[in-house]
Amino acid sequence: MFKKILIANRAEIALRVIRACREMGIRSVAIHSTADNNSMHVRLADESICVGPPSSRESYLNMPAIVSAATIVGADAIHPGVGFLSENAEFAHMVEDHHFVFIGPSPEHTSMMGDKITAKNAVKRFGIPVVPGTEAPVTSDEEAQAFCHTTGFPILIKAAGGGGGKGMQIVHDPAHLKEALLVARNEAKANFGNDQVFIEKFLVNPRHIEIQVLADNYGNAVHLGERDCSVQRRHQKVWEEAPSPVLDDKARSDLGELVIKAVKGLGYRGVGTFEFLYENGQFYFIEMNTRLQVEHPVTELVTGIDLVREQILVASGEKLRFTQKDIKFKGHAIECRINAEDPETFFPSPGKITAYHPPGGPNVRIDSHLYNGYTVPPHYDSLVSKLVVFGDTRDQAIQRVNRALKEYVISGISTNIPLHQRLCANPVMASGDYHIHWLEQWLAQTADEQN
């Protein structure tokens, strides 16, 4: 087992890994930028080391500085957290080349799944259905026109080497195809250093369903059910829950078995998430995330399995301690992403926390790095807290979310807590009958009504 793990991340996810390390008797090392000198993950780690100035590029994305920090503190392994370098194959290679363990999959699998076209072609071999689309990057406008002529509109242009909605364009008619290709390529180049794009058939109102997997180095693999992440704004998840309100046990089991077949066939190791669009009873694979997910707590609550602990155990060379038959699903869990942003305009809202009181009570979990007096810096992602609740039923879980939101005090900055309160009161959310475009459509409708 590892004696010391360096955590190549910040904020709530770094805290999450620190807590797992402490419970496992492993020393933790927090890296930080100068903007994060007073962050809670720095305060609670056993050791900390500064890796650069506020800019992510010069600190949390500075691979030589992070590896040098691991050398200085004598770490055994590096946990990448989520975001930043967590799905960077070059970083994983660098970590291993310097004789540290990368707590994640092999660099080869990270690279394979980092390219959406390669990922789709890899999983198709195991019978996993994919969205109809080009099997290679689109190299010319004429090639794009030929595909669209065959498939029909609307279509979706996507960056081959990225995600998060960047480099993504929806095209409803031929007249806008050329311009959309140019915009998508420019966005992809600016955000991912790769201007390659591909085209998929655009599904009108699908849900976003993802399957959590866990595998060891010895061919053992399990799935831990699905999460429904369909409540999104600008392709960013806002509300996640498990299980999905629209899947039954058979659909869950069938999809899980198919995914595990692919995991074993690929020889994948560690945690990972297969993401699908789901429409009219059909699943369509879109990508695989080769890391811990922001929304992993909902899976932990419905399965009772500590994913970070298992991730560390697998990386240390241990076999999975359970089989698929051992995994039982119980109750319902919901995660609300609390962001430092205006709940109406969604403009970022960094600043000093002047009052902070997290909610409590039965089956309420807060994953957050906030504290009274802390200053939320303007340099990073706006996520400041994850409110996660568990209930015996979905209705109970929603009521518990609503109760917890009313208790949550975060003063000094604006947050999207009011948006989540509105979601709790919305009959569409109560019914579970929503899709990935629903939130934006509802927000636009309510804005028009107010005007």
N, C-alpha and C positions, 0 to 999 in steps of 0.2 A: 504493500500500500504506500501511497505517496506520503512524504513527510511535510512537504511544503508546496503549495500551489500559488502561482502568480495569476491574478485575474486581470485579463487584458480588456477591461471595460470599466464602466462607471455607474453611478447612481443605483437605482433599485435592483437591477440585475446583478451588479457586483455584490450588493448586500445579500441577495438571495444565495449566491455561491459562497460567500463568507459564512453564512449561517449553516449551510450544509457542511462546510469544512469543519467548523467548530464542533458540530455534533458527531463528526467522524474522527475527531482527534487530529485533524490535519491543520498545520499552520497556514494562514492566508496572507498574501501580500497584495495590497491594493496599489495599482498605478493611478496617477492622476496628473492632470494639467494644472497650471498655476491658478486657473479659474476655479478649480475644484479643491483647493487647499483645505477648505472647511466642510467638504462634503461628508455625509454620514458614513459612506463606505470607507473613506480614509480614516475616520475616527475609530471605526469598529474593527478594522483589520488588525492582525497581529503586527504587521509591518506595512509601511507605505513608502513609495518612491515616486518622485516627480519625473515625468518623461517629456515635458515640453510646455510651451505656452498655450494659451486658450484654444487656438485653432486646432480642430480635429486632425488636420493634415500633419500638423507638427507635433502632435501628442498621441491621441488614441489611434491614429492611423500610421504612426511613425514606427514601422516594423523594426529597423535596427535599434532604435531606442528601447523598445519593449523587450527585445531579445537580450540586449545588453543589461537591462534591469534584472531580468531573470538570472543572468549570470552573476551579477553583483550580489543578489540576495541568496543565491544557492538554491533556487527552486528546482523541483523535480519535474513539474508539469505546468502547462499554461492553459487556463480556461478562457476561451474567447468571448463568453457571454452571448449576447445577441447584437446584431448590427455590427458596425465598425468592421473588424477583420474576421468575424466569425465564419464567413463563407468565402474567404480569400485563400485560394489554393497556394499561392506564392508564399503567404505567411505560414501556412501549415507546413510547407516544405522547409522553410527557413527554421521553424521551430524544431523539426525533426533533424535537420542537418546540424543543429547545434546541440543535439543529444538531449532535448527535452521531449516530454510526451505532450502531444497536442490532444487536448480533451475534446475529441470530435472524430469524424470519419477520416479515412485516408485522404491525402491530397488528391488522389486520382478520382475518388468519388465526389469530392468537393468540386473539382474541375468539371467533371461530367455533368453534374446537376446544376452547375452554375450557368451553363448554356442551355437555354430552354429547348432549342431544337435537338441538341444531343440528348437531353433528358427524355424528351418525348420518344425519340427513336429507340432509346435504351429500354424504356418500360413497355413499349408496344410488343416487344419480343415475348413478354410474359402474359399477354392477353389483356393488358390494361387499356381501356378505351381512351382515345385522345380527341381533342377538338379537331375537326377537319381543318387542315392548313398546309402551308408549304413545308416541305421536308428539308429545306436548306434556306439560308438567307436569300432574300430577294435582291438581286444585283442590278435590276433595271426597271424603269417604269413600264416597259413593254411586258416584262415577265409578270409584274404585278397585275397589269390589265388582263393578261391571259388567265391568271388564276381567278380573278374576280368575275370574268366572263363565264367561267365554268361553275363557280360556287354561287355567285350572285351576291347582292348586297343585302344587309349591311355587313361590313367586314371590320376586323380589328387589327391594326398594325401594332406590333410589340417589339421592344428592344430584345435582341437575342441574349444579351449578357447582363440584364438588369431586372429590376422589379419596382414595386412601390408606386406604379402608375406612371413612372417617368419613361419617356419615349413611347407612350401609348396614345394612339389616335383612332377614334371611331369614324368610319367613313360610310355614309348612307347612299352616296350616288357617285357615278364615274367622274363627274365634273370636279370633285374635290380630292380625288385620289392622288394626283401628282403633288399637290401642295401638302397634303397630309404626310406623304412619304418623306418629303424634304424636312418638315417639322420634326417628325419622329426620329429621323436619322441625326439631326442636329442635337436633339435632346439626349439621345442615346450616347452620342459622342461626348457631350458636355458632362454627363453624369457618370458614365461608365468607361469612358475611354475607348469605346467600341461602337461604331455607327451601324453595325449590322442589325437589320430588322427582318422580321418574318410576318406573315399574314395568317390570320385564323378567321374562320367563320364567326361572326358575332352572334352570341346567344342573347336573346332579347331580355329575358327576366330570370336568369338562373340564380340559384343559391350557391354560396361558397361553403363547401364541406371539406374538411381536412381530417386525415387519419394519422394519429400519432403512432410511431413505431419505435422499437428499442431492440437492438441486436448486439450480440457479443462477437468475440473473435473466433468462436468455435461452431458457427453455423446455426446457433439458436436465435430465434427472433419471435417477437410477439407484437401484436397491435394493442393499443389501449383505447380503442373506440374512436369516435369522431368528435369534432368540435364544429359547430355552426358559426361561421364568421361572416354572415351575409349583411350585417348592419355596418355599412361602410360609407365613408365620405372621401371622395377623390382617391379611391382605391386604398384608403387607409382604414383599418378595422377600428371600430368604435365600441362594439358590444359583442362579446363572444359567449357561447354557451355550450354545455354538454349535458345530455345528448341533444342531437338536433330535434326540433319539434316535428320534423317531417319524415324521419326515418323510422322504420320498424326494426325489430330484432333480426329478421332475415336479411334485409338490405344491409344492415350494419355488419353482420357476420360474413355475408358474401363478399362485400367490398374489402373487409379486413383480411379475409383469406387470400384474395387476389393480390393485395398489397404485400402480404408476407411472402407470397410466392416470388414476387419481384425482389424483395429485400434479400431473401436467401439466394436467389439466382445471381444477384449482383455481388454477393459477398459483402454487403454493407455492414458497417460497424458503428455503434453508438446510437444516439437519438436522431430522429428525423421525422419529417412530416410530408406526406403526400397530399397535395392540394388538388381539389376537383371543383369543377362547376357541375351543378346538378339541375337539370331541367327536364320536365315531362317524363320523370322516372328513369332518366339516363344520366350516368356519370361520365364526365370528360376530364381526364388528367390535364392539368395546366403546368405544374411544376413541383419540384421537391425541394424543401428547405432542409439543408444538411446541418442543422443546429437546433439548439433549444429555441422554442417559440415564446414570444411575449405572453401568449395566452396559455402557457403550460399549466398554470395553477388550476384551471377548471378541470383538466384531466386528473390532476392529483387529487382533487376533492371527490370526484366520482369513482375513482379506483382505489384510493388510499395508498398510492405508490408515489414515493418521493423521486421524481424524475431526475433531479440534479444529483442526488445520492447515487442512483443507478447509473447515471452517465459517468460519474467519477469511478465507480466500481468497474464498469466495463473497460474504461480507458486504462485502468491499472492492471488489466489482464484477467479479471475474474469472470467466471461464467454467470449467465443469468440465473437468478435464484428462484425463478418461477417459470411455469409454462403457460400457454394460452388458457388451459383449463383452470388455472389458479386465479385468473383475473376476473373479478366480479364487478359489475357496474351497479352503482347504488345512487338513487336520488338524482338531483339536478343542480348544476353549478352555473353561475353567471359571472362574467368578468366585465367591469366597466373601466375603460381606459380614461383616467382623469388627466386632462392636458392643461398646461398653463396657456390658456388662450381665451379670447373673448367668446362667450357662448353664442353670440349672434353673428359677428363678423369673422370669427375664427382667426383673428390676428394674434400672433404670439404675445404672451404677457409675462415676460421675465420680471424679476424684482424681488424685494425682500419680504419674507413671510413675517407678518406682524402678529398673527395668532394662528395656532394650529391645534386642532383636536380631532383625532381620528375616531371613527365610529367603533363600537364594540358590540358585545352581546353574543349570543349563540351563533356559531357557524358564520362569523364574519371575519374575513382575512384582509389585511392591508399590506401590500408590498409597496413600500415607499421609502424614499430617502429624505423626505421633508422633516423639518423640525422648526420650532418657533425661533425666529432670528436668522434662519438660513436664507441666503440670496440665490434665487434660481437664475443661473447665468443665461445669457442670450445666445450662446454659441452652439447649443446642442438640441436634440429632439425635445419636443414640448411635453412628452410624457413625464408626469411627476408622481403618479400613484396608480396602483391597480387595486380597485375595490372588488373583491371576490367573495361571493356568498354561496352557501350550500343550503338546499332545502329538500325535504322529502319528495316534493312535487315541484313542477315548474311554477305553478301559481304561487306556492309558498316562497320560492326563490325570488320571484319578482317582487312580492310584498316585502321581503327582507331587504332587497336592494333599495327599494323605496324608503324603507325605515332608516337604513344606514346612510343614505344620501342626505336625509334631513338632519342627521347627527353630525355630518362631516363639516368641520370648520376649517377653511383655508382662507385667511385674510391677508391683504397686502398685494395680491395678484388676482387676476381674473382666471376662472377655470370653467370647464364645460360641465360642471355639476348640474347647473340648471337644464342643460340639454338632456342629460340622463334622467332627470326628474320628469321631463316632458315625455321621454320615451316610456317610462314606467306607467304613465297615465294614458298612453295611446292604445286604443283598442286593437290596432293592427299588431302591436307588439304582444298584447295579451293573447291574441289568436295564434301567434307564431307564423302568420301567413305573410312573410316579407321576402324580399329578394335583394340582390346587391345594389340595385338602383333605387330601391324604395326610399331610403333615408334622404338622398339628395332631392328626389321628387317631392317628398313631403316638406322638406325645408324650403324649396322653391315655392311650393303652393302656399305655405303659411306666410312667406315673405310677401307674396303677391296680395294675399288677403289683408295684410296689415297696411299695405300701401294703397 
